[in-house]
């Protein structure tokens, strides 16, 4: 893909140069900045419609001292020799966890964001479809200058002459671009209509700030129509991770069959090499990184071959039976939970603690569990690690948009199948009420038709780019009870998207059936289902005097 290249004035270039590793590529690292500034930049990134470099210039550069010398990229000879000896010579990978860096990955498809976020040992920030509208061309309404030096193509134009924000490459032909343009056009036409409906359906109440109400209405409308966006939609991502995580991420990207993934693997590698090359020194060694990539590719090919042999690779991963949540396996019981909660303070072997717990009368057991799990004033007050003695494995079918949010949780095992149209897609009832339901359905049909055309053209790996985020995907979340509490209470919250709120509430109900005490301990699950402006409370808090 030819990525947009921003244009900066000479003054802006001089202001940026000391703090980013390059000025013209979609992947770059942040340097010469306080940690709090880098963290704040990424925190703001998710709701900012532009790029990270532009965000820095608009909102942060003025608070930093002038005249900072340009970053020279040296990591230090003594440090480099130490890492070469310990990391490469002794094979002590733990030292690669001792250094980290902030990297921005811009203009990445929603397909690639899931691949980039797959490693556990990292922090990830993704531009939100709840706050960023995709009805305008990129970037900032101007036809972009391209890396290859050419002009923007005439096709795929937004209202101001630029291109809509979706992934393109040489193998994706003009028919694909026409289909994607159609989806974005439908999205752009639906946005003002759904916004008007939401404003009328949820009028501003007495005491609500007009600006807060307007933002909440906008977020509601964007939530309702995000299912129209294709998985090819481009986003911006921020990553903060250790050298070890970057090494593993780069290897997985280089081994991935998608050209987009391989391209970003090379670009991320280049930026890490610019800042801390010793941490990724093994990647380009044929006997290390080369063998790793071969192993990863062989592992995927072997899995695919066995899937076909077992009759599981027919190209469909199910039929449209609607969204679902199924608790497949449960590990542990409430006796084990009590023993584990007491283990760290008991001073006794766990089996002895378990025997003591089992000897308690029913009322005493209930009182003990209530004491150990209770007293939580808010969802951040979680019981101890003994809750990790219980485990749940859920198989979930939800729209891809909800999956994107649930997949971000780090302390669990998430496995997912390929995105296809075979599990179907739904149209939010509110979109029908707003008068856009038929347009939404036609867009889903067009998206599916383009997916099937790409598969028929021998591009099954690229075909998911064409699918709307409203199409469903099947995935597994395998997690302990402590992480389940964190995920369910967070994702059931009133400010969350209705799609993943429904998943979280159903997970809670099924856990409560097998472990009632654990379900009861999740006291901050929001069970309300009435229609609402999900973001209203947060927007009101953001406009309160203390927040200004």
VEXDREN-2710 file (C-alpha; in Angstrom, 1 decimal):
% VEXDREN-2710
k/r/px/py/pz
1/UNK/0.0/0.0/0.0
2/UNK/1.1/3.6/-0.7
3/UNK/0.8/5.2/2.7
4/UNK/-0.1/8.9/3.1
5/UNK/2.8/11.1/3.9
6/UNK/2.1/14.3/5.9
7/UNK/3.4/17.7/4.9
8/UNK/5.1/19.8/7.6
9/UNK/6.5/23.3/7.5
10/UNK/10.2/23.7/8.2
11/UNK/9.4/25.0/11.7
12/UNK/7.2/21.9/12.4
13/UNK/9.9/19.5/11.0
14/UNK/12.5/21.1/13.3
15/UNK/10.1/20.7/16.3
16/UNK/9.3/17.1/15.4
17/UNK/12.8/15.8/14.4
18/UNK/14.3/15.5/18.0
19/UNK/11.3/13.4/19.1
20/UNK/10.5/10.9/16.3
21/UNK/12.7/8.5/14.5
22/UNK/11.4/9.5/11.1
23/UNK/9.0/12.1/9.6
24/UNK/7.6/10.3/6.6
25/UNK/6.9/6.7/7.3
26/UNK/3.8/5.1/8.9
27/UNK/5.8/3.4/11.7
28/UNK/8.0/5.5/14.0
29/UNK/9.3/5.5/17.5
30/UNK/9.0/8.3/20.1
31/UNK/12.4/9.5/21.5
32/UNK/13.8/12.3/23.7
33/UNK/10.5/12.7/25.6
34/UNK/9.5/12.3/29.3
35/UNK/7.7/9.1/30.0
36/UNK/4.6/11.0/31.1
37/UNK/4.5/12.9/27.8
38/UNK/4.7/9.7/25.8
39/UNK/2.0/8.1/27.9
40/UNK/-0.2/11.1/27.6
41/UNK/0.3/11.3/23.8
42/UNK/-0.9/7.7/23.4
43/UNK/-3.8/8.2/25.8
44/UNK/-5.1/11.1/23.7
45/UNK/-4.3/9.2/20.5
46/UNK/-7.4/7.0/20.6
47/UNK/-9.8/10.0/20.3
48/UNK/-7.8/12.2/18.1
49/UNK/-8.8/12.2/14.4
50/UNK/-5.3/12.8/13.1
51/UNK/-1.9/11.3/13.2
52/UNK/0.4/11.2/16.3
53/UNK/2.9/13.6/14.8
54/UNK/0.1/16.1/14.2
55/UNK/-1.2/15.5/17.7
56/UNK/2.2/16.2/19.2
57/UNK/2.4/19.5/17.3
58/UNK/-1.1/20.6/18.1
59/UNK/-1.3/19.8/21.8
60/UNK/2.0/18.9/23.3
61/UNK/5.0/20.6/21.6
62/UNK/4.2/23.9/23.2
63/UNK/4.8/22.5/26.7
64/UNK/8.3/21.2/25.9
65/UNK/11.6/23.2/25.9
66/UNK/12.8/24.5/22.6
67/UNK/16.2/23.7/21.2
68/UNK/16.4/20.0/22.0
69/UNK/19.2/18.4/20.0
70/UNK/18.2/15.9/17.3
71/UNK/18.2/12.3/18.5
72/UNK/21.4/10.5/17.3
73/UNK/20.2/7.0/17.8
74/UNK/23.2/5.7/19.7
75/UNK/22.5/3.0/22.3
76/UNK/26.0/3.0/23.9
77/UNK/28.9/0.7/23.0
78/UNK/29.3/-0.8/26.5
79/UNK/25.5/-1.6/26.7
80/UNK/25.6/-3.1/23.3
81/UNK/28.5/-5.4/24.1
82/UNK/26.8/-6.5/27.4
83/UNK/23.6/-7.4/25.5
84/UNK/25.6/-9.3/22.9
85/UNK/27.3/-11.3/25.5
86/UNK/24.3/-12.0/27.8
87/UNK/21.4/-12.0/25.3
88/UNK/23.0/-13.6/22.3
89/UNK/25.9/-15.5/23.8
90/UNK/24.2/-17.0/26.9
91/UNK/20.7/-17.0/25.5
92/UNK/19.3/-15.2/28.6
93/UNK/16.1/-13.8/27.1
94/UNK/15.0/-12.2/30.4
95/UNK/17.4/-9.2/29.8
96/UNK/15.3/-8.3/26.7
97/UNK/12.5/-7.5/29.1
98/UNK/14.5/-4.7/30.8
99/UNK/14.2/-2.1/28.0
100/UNK/11.1/-0.8/26.2
101/UNK/10.0/1.8/23.7
102/UNK/6.9/3.6/22.3
103/UNK/6.1/2.9/18.6
104/UNK/3.3/4.3/16.6
105/UNK/1.8/2.2/13.8
106/UNK/-0.4/4.3/11.5
107/UNK/-2.7/3.5/8.7
108/UNK/-3.1/-0.1/9.8
109/UNK/-6.2/-2.1/8.8
110/UNK/-8.5/-3.5/11.4
111/UNK/-7.4/-6.9/10.3
112/UNK/-3.8/-6.1/11.2
113/UNK/-4.7/-4.4/14.5
114/UNK/-5.7/-7.8/15.9
115/UNK/-2.4/-9.3/14.8
116/UNK/-0.4/-6.4/16.3
117/UNK/-2.2/-6.8/19.6
118/UNK/-1.8/-10.6/19.9
119/UNK/1.3/-10.6/22.2
120/UNK/0.5/-10.4/25.9
121/UNK/3.5/-8.5/27.2
122/UNK/2.7/-5.1/25.9
123/UNK/0.5/-2.1/26.1
124/UNK/-1.7/-1.2/23.1
125/UNK/-3.7/1.8/22.2
126/UNK/-6.0/1.8/19.2
127/UNK/-7.9/4.7/17.6
128/UNK/-11.6/4.3/18.5
129/UNK/-14.5/4.0/16.1
130/UNK/-16.6/5.5/18.9
131/UNK/-14.9/8.9/18.7
132/UNK/-13.5/9.0/15.1
133/UNK/-15.9/9.2/12.2
134/UNK/-14.9/7.5/9.0
135/UNK/-17.0/9.7/6.6
136/UNK/-14.1/12.0/5.6
137/UNK/-11.2/11.2/3.3
138/UNK/-7.6/10.8/4.6
139/UNK/-5.8/12.7/5.8
140/UNK/-7.6/15.7/7.2
141/UNK/-9.7/16.1/4.1
142/UNK/-6.7/16.6/1.7
143/UNK/-5.7/14.3/-1.1
144/UNK/-2.6/12.7/0.3
145/UNK/0.9/12.6/-1.2
146/UNK/2.0/9.0/-1.4
147/UNK/5.2/7.3/-0.5
148/UNK/5.7/6.4/-4.1
149/UNK/5.6/10.0/-5.1
150/UNK/2.5/9.8/-7.2
151/UNK/-0.9/11.5/-6.8
152/UNK/-3.9/10.0/-5.1
153/UNK/-5.9/7.8/-7.5
154/UNK/-9.1/9.1/-8.9
155/UNK/-11.1/6.2/-7.5
156/UNK/-12.0/5.9/-3.9
157/UNK/-12.7/9.5/-3.3
158/UNK/-14.3/11.1/-0.3
159/UNK/-16.2/14.3/-0.2
160/UNK/-13.0/16.5/-0.4
161/UNK/-11.2/14.6/-3.1
162/UNK/-9.0/12.3/-0.9
163/UNK/-9.3/8.6/-0.5
164/UNK/-11.5/6.9/2.0
165/UNK/-9.6/5.2/4.9
166/UNK/-9.3/1.6/3.9
167/UNK/-6.4/-0.7/3.1
168/UNK/-5.3/-1.2/-0.5
169/UNK/-2.5/-3.1/-2.1
170/UNK/-1.4/-4.4/-5.6
171/UNK/-3.4/-7.6/-5.4
172/UNK/-6.7/-5.8/-4.5
173/UNK/-8.2/-4.6/-7.8
174/UNK/-10.5/-1.7/-8.8
175/UNK/-13.6/-3.8/-8.1
176/UNK/-12.5/-4.2/-4.5
177/UNK/-12.0/-0.4/-4.3
178/UNK/-15.5/0.2/-5.7
179/UNK/-17.1/-2.1/-3.2
180/UNK/-15.2/-0.4/-0.3
181/UNK/-16.2/3.0/-1.6
182/UNK/-19.8/1.9/-1.5
183/UNK/-19.6/0.8/2.1
184/UNK/-18.0/4.1/3.2
185/UNK/-20.5/6.1/1.2
186/UNK/-23.4/4.2/3.0
187/UNK/-21.7/4.9/6.3
188/UNK/-21.3/8.6/5.5
189/UNK/-24.9/8.9/4.5
190/UNK/-26.2/7.1/7.6
191/UNK/-24.2/9.0/10.1
192/UNK/-26.2/12.3/10.1
193/UNK/-29.5/10.5/9.9
194/UNK/-28.7/8.2/12.9
195/UNK/-27.2/11.2/14.8
196/UNK/-30.4/13.1/14.3
197/UNK/-32.5/10.1/15.4
198/UNK/-30.4/9.7/18.6
199/UNK/-30.6/13.4/19.4
200/UNK/-34.4/13.2/19.2
201/UNK/-34.7/9.8/20.9
202/UNK/-32.4/11.0/23.8
203/UNK/-33.1/14.7/24.4
204/UNK/-30.9/16.7/26.6
205/UNK/-32.0/16.5/30.3
206/UNK/-32.1/19.3/32.7
207/UNK/-28.6/19.9/34.1
208/UNK/-26.8/18.2/31.2
209/UNK/-24.2/20.3/29.5
210/UNK/-25.0/20.8/25.8
211/UNK/-21.5/19.9/24.7
212/UNK/-21.5/16.7/26.8
213/UNK/-24.9/15.7/25.4
214/UNK/-23.7/16.4/21.8
215/UNK/-20.6/14.2/22.3
216/UNK/-22.7/11.4/23.8
217/UNK/-25.2/11.5/20.9
218/UNK/-22.3/11.4/18.5
219/UNK/-20.8/8.4/20.2
220/UNK/-24.1/6.7/20.2
221/UNK/-24.5/7.2/16.5
222/UNK/-21.0/6.0/15.7
223/UNK/-21.5/2.9/17.9
224/UNK/-24.7/2.1/16.0
225/UNK/-23.2/2.3/12.5
226/UNK/-19.7/1.0/13.1
227/UNK/-20.8/-2.4/11.8
228/UNK/-20.9/-0.8/8.3
229/UNK/-17.2/-0.2/8.3
230/UNK/-15.1/-2.9/6.6
231/UNK/-12.3/-4.7/8.3
232/UNK/-10.1/-2.9/5.8
233/UNK/-10.8/0.4/7.6
234/UNK/-7.5/2.0/8.6
235/UNK/-6.7/2.9/12.2
236/UNK/-3.7/4.3/14.2
237/UNK/-2.1/2.3/16.9
238/UNK/0.3/3.0/19.7
239/UNK/2.5/0.2/21.3
240/UNK/4.6/0.3/24.3
241/UNK/6.5/-3.0/24.8
242/UNK/9.8/-4.5/25.9
243/UNK/12.5/-5.6/23.5
244/UNK/11.5/-9.2/24.0
245/UNK/7.9/-8.5/22.9
246/UNK/9.0/-6.6/19.8
247/UNK/11.3/-9.4/18.8
248/UNK/8.4/-11.9/19.0
249/UNK/5.9/-9.6/17.4
250/UNK/8.3/-8.9/14.4
251/UNK/8.9/-12.6/13.9
252/UNK/5.1/-13.4/13.9
253/UNK/4.5/-10.5/11.4
254/UNK/7.3/-11.7/9.1
255/UNK/5.9/-15.2/9.2
256/UNK/2.3/-14.1/8.5
257/UNK/0.9/-14.7/5.0
258/UNK/-0.7/-11.2/4.7
259/UNK/1.6/-8.8/2.8
260/UNK/0.4/-6.0/5.1
261/UNK/1.6/-7.9/8.2
262/UNK/5.0/-8.6/6.6
263/UNK/5.4/-4.9/5.6
264/UNK/4.7/-3.7/9.2
265/UNK/7.0/-6.4/10.5
266/UNK/9.9/-4.9/8.5
267/UNK/9.0/-1.4/9.4
268/UNK/8.7/-2.1/13.2
269/UNK/12.0/-4.0/13.0
270/UNK/13.6/-0.9/11.4
271/UNK/12.4/1.4/14.2
272/UNK/13.5/-0.9/17.0
273/UNK/16.9/-1.2/15.3
274/UNK/17.1/2.5/15.3
275/UNK/16.5/2.9/19.0
276/UNK/17.7/-0.4/20.7
277/UNK/19.2/-2.6/18.0
278/UNK/20.7/-5.1/20.5
279/UNK/17.2/-6.3/21.5
280/UNK/16.3/-7.5/18.0
281/UNK/19.8/-8.6/16.9
282/UNK/18.7/-12.2/16.5
283/UNK/15.8/-11.4/14.1
284/UNK/17.9/-11.1/10.9
285/UNK/20.3/-13.9/11.7
286/UNK/19.4/-16.9/9.5
287/UNK/20.2/-19.4/12.3
288/UNK/17.9/-17.6/14.8
289/UNK/15.3/-15.4/13.3
290/UNK/15.3/-17.1/10.0
291/UNK/14.7/-20.5/11.6
292/UNK/12.0/-19.0/13.9
293/UNK/10.1/-17.6/10.9
294/UNK/10.3/-21.0/9.1
295/UNK/9.0/-22.7/12.2
296/UNK/6.0/-20.4/12.6
297/UNK/5.1/-20.8/8.9
298/UNK/5.4/-24.6/9.1
299/UNK/3.3/-24.6/12.3
300/UNK/0.4/-22.8/10.5
301/UNK/0.7/-24.9/7.4
302/UNK/0.6/-28.1/9.4
303/UNK/-2.5/-27.0/11.3
304/UNK/-4.2/-26.1/8.1
305/UNK/-3.3/-29.4/6.5
306/UNK/-4.7/-31.4/9.4
307/UNK/-7.8/-29.3/9.5
308/UNK/-8.5/-30.3/5.9
309/UNK/-7.7/-33.9/6.6
310/UNK/-10.2/-34.0/9.4
311/UNK/-12.9/-32.3/7.2
312/UNK/-12.7/-29.0/9.1
313/UNK/-11.3/-26.9/6.3
314/UNK/-14.2/-26.6/3.9
315/UNK/-14.1/-22.9/3.9
316/UNK/-17.0/-22.3/6.3
317/UNK/-16.7/-21.9/10.0
318/UNK/-20.4/-22.3/10.8
319/UNK/-23.9/-21.2/9.9
320/UNK/-25.8/-18.1/10.8
321/UNK/-27.3/-19.0/14.2
322/UNK/-27.0/-15.6/15.7
323/UNK/-24.6/-14.4/18.5
324/UNK/-23.9/-16.9/21.3
325/UNK/-21.9/-17.4/24.5
326/UNK/-21.2/-21.0/25.7
327/UNK/-19.3/-22.0/28.8
328/UNK/-17.3/-25.0/27.5
329/UNK/-15.2/-26.0/30.5
330/UNK/-14.9/-25.2/34.2
331/UNK/-11.8/-25.8/36.2
332/UNK/-11.8/-25.9/40.0
333/UNK/-14.6/-25.6/42.7
334/UNK/-15.4/-23.3/45.5
335/UNK/-13.5/-25.4/48.0
336/UNK/-10.3/-24.9/46.0
337/UNK/-11.2/-21.3/45.8
338/UNK/-11.4/-20.9/49.6
339/UNK/-8.1/-22.8/50.1
340/UNK/-6.4/-20.7/47.5
341/UNK/-7.6/-17.4/49.0
342/UNK/-6.3/-18.5/52.4
343/UNK/-3.0/-20.0/51.2
344/UNK/-0.8/-16.9/51.4
345/UNK/-1.8/-16.1/55.0
346/UNK/-2.3/-19.6/56.4
347/UNK/1.3/-20.8/56.6
348/UNK/0.0/-24.3/56.0
349/UNK/0.2/-26.7/52.9
350/UNK/-2.7/-26.1/50.6
351/UNK/-4.1/-29.7/51.1
352/UNK/-4.2/-29.1/54.8
353/UNK/-6.0/-25.8/54.2
354/UNK/-8.4/-27.5/51.8
355/UNK/-9.2/-30.2/54.4
356/UNK/-9.9/-27.5/57.0
357/UNK/-12.2/-25.6/54.6
358/UNK/-14.2/-28.8/53.8
359/UNK/-14.8/-29.4/57.5
360/UNK/-16.6/-26.2/58.0
361/UNK/-20.4/-26.1/58.3
362/UNK/-22.4/-24.6/55.5
363/UNK/-23.0/-21.3/57.3
364/UNK/-19.4/-20.9/58.2
365/UNK/-18.2/-21.6/54.7
366/UNK/-20.6/-19.0/53.4
367/UNK/-19.4/-16.4/55.9
368/UNK/-15.8/-17.2/55.1
369/UNK/-16.3/-16.8/51.4
370/UNK/-18.3/-13.6/51.9
371/UNK/-15.5/-12.1/54.0
372/UNK/-12.8/-13.0/51.6
373/UNK/-14.7/-11.8/48.5
374/UNK/-16.8/-8.9/49.9
375/UNK/-16.3/-5.3/50.7
376/UNK/-15.6/-4.1/47.2
377/UNK/-16.4/-0.4/46.9
378/UNK/-15.7/-0.3/43.2
379/UNK/-14.7/-2.7/40.4
380/UNK/-11.0/-1.9/40.9
381/UNK/-11.2/-3.5/44.3
382/UNK/-10.6/-7.1/43.4
383/UNK/-10.0/-10.2/45.6
384/UNK/-6.6/-11.8/45.9
385/UNK/-4.9/-14.1/43.5
386/UNK/-6.6/-17.1/45.0
387/UNK/-9.4/-16.3/42.6
388/UNK/-7.1/-17.6/39.9
389/UNK/-7.7/-21.1/41.1
390/UNK/-10.9/-21.3/39.1
391/UNK/-10.9/-21.3/35.3
392/UNK/-13.5/-20.9/32.6
393/UNK/-13.4/-21.5/28.9
394/UNK/-16.0/-19.7/26.8
395/UNK/-16.8/-20.1/23.1
396/UNK/-18.3/-16.9/21.8
397/UNK/-19.9/-15.8/18.6
398/UNK/-20.2/-12.0/18.3
399/UNK/-19.9/-9.3/15.8
400/UNK/-16.3/-8.5/14.8
401/UNK/-16.6/-5.1/16.5
402/UNK/-17.3/-6.6/19.9
403/UNK/-14.5/-9.1/19.4
404/UNK/-12.1/-6.3/18.7
405/UNK/-12.8/-4.9/22.2
406/UNK/-12.8/-8.2/24.1
407/UNK/-9.6/-9.4/22.4
408/UNK/-7.7/-6.5/23.9
409/UNK/-7.7/-8.1/27.4
410/UNK/-4.2/-9.3/28.1
411/UNK/-4.4/-11.7/31.0
412/UNK/-6.3/-14.4/29.2
413/UNK/-6.0/-16.8/26.3
414/UNK/-7.8/-15.6/23.2
415/UNK/-8.0/-17.8/20.1
416/UNK/-10.1/-16.8/17.1
417/UNK/-11.0/-18.2/13.7
418/UNK/-10.9/-16.4/10.4
419/UNK/-13.5/-13.7/9.8
420/UNK/-16.0/-14.9/7.2
421/UNK/-19.6/-14.1/6.4
422/UNK/-20.9/-17.6/7.3
423/UNK/-21.9/-16.7/10.8
424/UNK/-24.0/-13.9/9.6
425/UNK/-24.5/-10.3/10.7
426/UNK/-27.2/-8.3/12.4
427/UNK/-28.7/-4.9/12.0
428/UNK/-29.1/-2.9/15.3
429/UNK/-32.8/-2.2/15.9
430/UNK/-32.0/1.5/16.5
431/UNK/-30.6/1.7/13.0
432/UNK/-34.0/0.5/11.7
433/UNK/-35.7/3.0/13.9
434/UNK/-33.5/5.7/12.4
435/UNK/-34.7/4.7/8.9
436/UNK/-31.3/3.3/7.7
437/UNK/-31.9/-0.4/8.2
438/UNK/-32.4/-1.2/4.5
439/UNK/-29.3/0.6/3.5
440/UNK/-27.4/-1.2/6.2
441/UNK/-28.6/-4.6/4.9
442/UNK/-27.7/-3.8/1.3
443/UNK/-24.2/-2.8/2.5
444/UNK/-23.8/-6.1/4.4
445/UNK/-24.9/-8.0/1.2
446/UNK/-22.4/-6.0/-0.9
447/UNK/-19.6/-6.7/1.6
448/UNK/-20.4/-10.5/1.5
449/UNK/-20.5/-10.5/-2.3
450/UNK/-17.0/-8.8/-2.4
451/UNK/-15.6/-11.3/0.1
452/UNK/-16.9/-14.2/-2.0
453/UNK/-15.5/-12.6/-5.2
454/UNK/-12.0/-12.3/-3.6
455/UNK/-12.1/-15.9/-2.4
456/UNK/-13.1/-17.0/-5.9
457/UNK/-10.2/-15.0/-7.3
458/UNK/-7.7/-17.0/-5.2
459/UNK/-7.3/-14.4/-2.4
460/UNK/-8.8/-16.0/0.7
461/UNK/-6.3/-14.3/3.0
462/UNK/-7.2/-10.9/1.8
463/UNK/-11.0/-11.5/1.5
464/UNK/-11.7/-10.6/5.2
465/UNK/-10.7/-7.0/4.4
466/UNK/-14.0/-6.7/2.5
467/UNK/-16.2/-7.8/5.4
468/UNK/-18.1/-5.3/7.5
469/UNK/-17.4/-5.2/11.3
470/UNK/-21.0/-6.2/11.8
471/UNK/-20.2/-9.8/10.6
472/UNK/-19.7/-12.3/13.3
473/UNK/-16.6/-14.3/14.3
474/UNK/-16.1/-17.3/16.5
475/UNK/-13.5/-17.1/19.3
476/UNK/-12.5/-18.6/22.6
477/UNK/-11.8/-16.7/25.8
478/UNK/-10.0/-18.9/28.4
479/UNK/-9.6/-17.1/31.7
480/UNK/-9.4/-17.5/35.4
481/UNK/-12.0/-16.1/37.8
482/UNK/-10.0/-13.0/38.7
483/UNK/-9.6/-12.0/35.1
484/UNK/-13.3/-12.9/34.4
485/UNK/-14.3/-10.5/37.2
486/UNK/-12.2/-7.7/35.7
487/UNK/-13.4/-8.3/32.1
488/UNK/-17.1/-8.7/33.0
489/UNK/-17.4/-5.8/35.3
490/UNK/-15.5/-3.5/32.9
491/UNK/-17.3/-4.6/29.7
492/UNK/-20.8/-4.7/31.2
493/UNK/-20.5/-1.1/32.3
494/UNK/-23.1/1.4/31.2
495/UNK/-20.6/3.3/29.1
496/UNK/-19.7/0.2/27.0
497/UNK/-20.9/-0.7/23.5
498/UNK/-24.1/-2.8/23.6
499/UNK/-22.5/-5.7/21.7
500/UNK/-19.8/-6.5/24.2
501/UNK/-22.0/-5.6/27.1
502/UNK/-24.4/-8.4/26.1
503/UNK/-21.5/-10.8/25.9
504/UNK/-20.2/-9.8/29.4
505/UNK/-23.6/-10.1/31.0
506/UNK/-24.1/-13.6/29.6
507/UNK/-20.6/-14.7/30.7
508/UNK/-21.6/-13.5/34.2
509/UNK/-24.9/-15.4/34.2
510/UNK/-23.2/-18.7/33.2
511/UNK/-20.4/-18.3/35.8
512/UNK/-23.1/-17.7/38.4
513/UNK/-24.8/-20.9/37.5
514/UNK/-21.7/-23.1/38.2
515/UNK/-20.1/-20.9/40.9
516/UNK/-22.9/-18.8/42.6
517/UNK/-20.5/-17.3/45.1
518/UNK/-18.1/-16.1/42.4
519/UNK/-21.1/-14.7/40.4
520/UNK/-22.3/-12.9/43.6
521/UNK/-18.9/-11.4/44.2
522/UNK/-19.1/-9.6/40.9
523/UNK/-21.2/-6.9/42.5
524/UNK/-20.3/-4.2/39.9
525/UNK/-21.9/-5.9/36.9
526/UNK/-24.3/-3.5/35.2
527/UNK/-27.4/-5.6/34.3
528/UNK/-29.5/-2.7/33.0
529/UNK/-30.8/-3.1/29.5
530/UNK/-32.8/0.1/29.0
531/UNK/-32.1/2.3/26.0
532/UNK/-29.5/4.9/26.9
533/UNK/-26.8/7.3/25.8
534/UNK/-23.9/5.0/26.9
535/UNK/-21.3/7.8/27.1
536/UNK/-23.4/10.4/28.8
537/UNK/-22.0/10.1/32.3
538/UNK/-18.4/10.1/31.1
539/UNK/-19.0/13.1/28.9
540/UNK/-20.6/15.0/31.8
541/UNK/-17.6/14.3/34.0
542/UNK/-15.3/15.5/31.3
543/UNK/-17.1/18.9/31.2
544/UNK/-17.4/19.3/35.0
545/UNK/-15.4/22.3/36.3
546/UNK/-12.9/20.1/38.2
547/UNK/-12.0/18.4/34.9
548/UNK/-11.3/21.5/33.0
END
